[in-house]
């Protein structure tokens, strides 16, 4: 809308629509004059505009080219180098704008995924049907109640039918995702605030006017700033807390005696008349300085605590290392003891086996001798038995006598009884 109303500043004979505006020159240029301009100067260009005031620093009157993420403010080069933002973390406006767009787009895409298809808002107490689709509990209950009269239940998304009223399963995981999403969107109000003048489509507002109690998009904000010098704030749909509850005027001042935000009437004719007051922005800046001073004071304390924590972690690590080393030493010691015990055990067992073999050999030798004598005795006994059966006396008496040794005379009857020496 603004682009069609902005014409080239150099086309004086006939109005030619501008395609760009130069913030340094504060002129708008058509296609032909833009080519000439770019050949001679390397200035900052923007979309066609006739309002250059909000594109320049109100203090140094230089083009706003940077963005301070600490104070959420657009800066000129002088603000960055010699102003109160010196030393702050800054980045180019285009880069900051692109980051914000990407973040906003990602947030919007995630929000679309977290919207209930029935109420088109974020899930509240989400539940799942058997088909896998999710809805707010109150939304799907209302739908199922309406379908009850027909006797057939179906999913509002995929139309899968159920012969009986389907059970609703609580989706705690989805509920946690919604809660985390909301916790990362502290300015949800801003994303839900739209331009009051864009009636045909919902266009996100970039500022709200506290006097008009309207929110404005980029285009309508430019028109508003050309005609009125009102107090602007971040996009909001709640104007009540921005105005005095008594006089219904914009809160512009701060009473340090009563720690209260005031309107101009409170300062001049109200009960705060004669009190020490200051502009809200100045009071806010002073409080920020106090808070920064507090941070400067506690930062060393936090650093000291972190150092102590790190020292304790280091001590813990050393203790763990020593314990690990002792474990290794003890394992090695007991492994050596086990090896020595195994060697001693094998030695003793080997000696027992050797003595066992020796004793067994001795006994085997005795058994062999005894078996030989037993054979001899058996032979003699057999001969004697035959003689006992002889009937001829002469023959019997002529046979030579057999010498029989007493078993007690046997040298092999002695010994250790088969015991081994240990």
C-alpha positions, 0 to 999 in steps of 0.5 A: 500500500505504501509502495504505490503511494511513494514516488521518485524524488527526482522525477519532478515533471511527472510522478513515477513510482519508486522502487527503493528508498535511500536512508542516507539521502532520505529520497525515493528512487525509480528504476532509472534513478536507482541505477544512477544512484548505485553507480555513485553511492553505496548507501543503505536501501529499503523498500519505498517509504516516505517516512524516514524517521523510524529508520534512523537513530533518534540520538545520532540521526544515523541509519539503523543498521544493527540489532542489540539482542541484549536490549532488543533494540535497533542501533546505528553504528554510533550506538554500537561504538560510543553509545550505551550499547557499546560492548553489547552483542550486536548483529546486522539488522538483516541477519537478525530479521532473518533469524527472527523470521526463521524462528517465527516460521518454525514456531508457526509450523510447530503450532500448526501441528499442535492445533486441534482440528476441531477448535483450531487452537492448541490442544487442551488435555489431548486424547487419542482415538484408536485410529491415531488422531488426537483432539482436545478431550472436550472437543471430541466428547462434544462430537461423540455426544452429537453422533450418539443420536445416530448410533454411529461414531466416526473420527472427525479427521479420517472418518473411520467408523466405530460400532460403539462409542470409542474409548479415549486414551490420554496422550501425555506425551502430546500434552507435555509437548504442548506445555513445553511449546507454551513455556518457550513462547512467553510472548504468545500474546504478541503472536495472537495480536493482529492489526486492528485495521486489516479487516479482510485478513489477519495481519500480525501487529508490530506495535500497539497505540496506547492512546488509540487502543489499536494494534497496527501492522507495518503499513498502518504503523507508517500511516499512523506515525505520519499523522499522530505522535502517540505512545507506542508499545509492543503488540498487545490486546490488553490496554487496561494495564497500560492506562491509569485506572482512575483517569483512564490516561496512558501511564507515562511516569513513575513515582519513586516514593510510592513505586507506582506508575502514573499518568500525567493527571496523577502527577499534576492533580492526584495524590502523587502531586509534588512527588518525585516522578520521572519518565517511565523509560528513564525509571525503567533504564535506572532499574535495569542499571540496578539489575545489571549492577546486581548481576555484576556483583553476583557474577563474581560470587557465581564464578567463585561458586563455579570454581569451587564446584569445579575444584570439588569435581577435580577432587572427586576425579582424583579420588576415583583415579586413586580408587581405580589404581588401588583396585588394579593393585589389589587385583594384581596382588590377589592374582599373584597370590592365586598363582602361588597357591596354584603352584603350591597346590600342583606341587603337593598334588604331584608329590602325592601322586608320586608317592602313590605310584611308588607305594602301588609299585611296591605292593604290586611286587609283593602281590606278584611274589605272593601269587607265585607262592600261592601257585606253589602251595596249590601245586603241593596241595594237589600232590598231597591230595593225590598221595592221600588217595594212594592205597598202596602203603609201599608207594606212599612211604617211598614218596619223598616228604613235602616241606610245608612252610608256615604262613607266619614265616613269610617275610611278606607278611610285614609292612606298613599296611599300604599307608603312604607317607605324606 
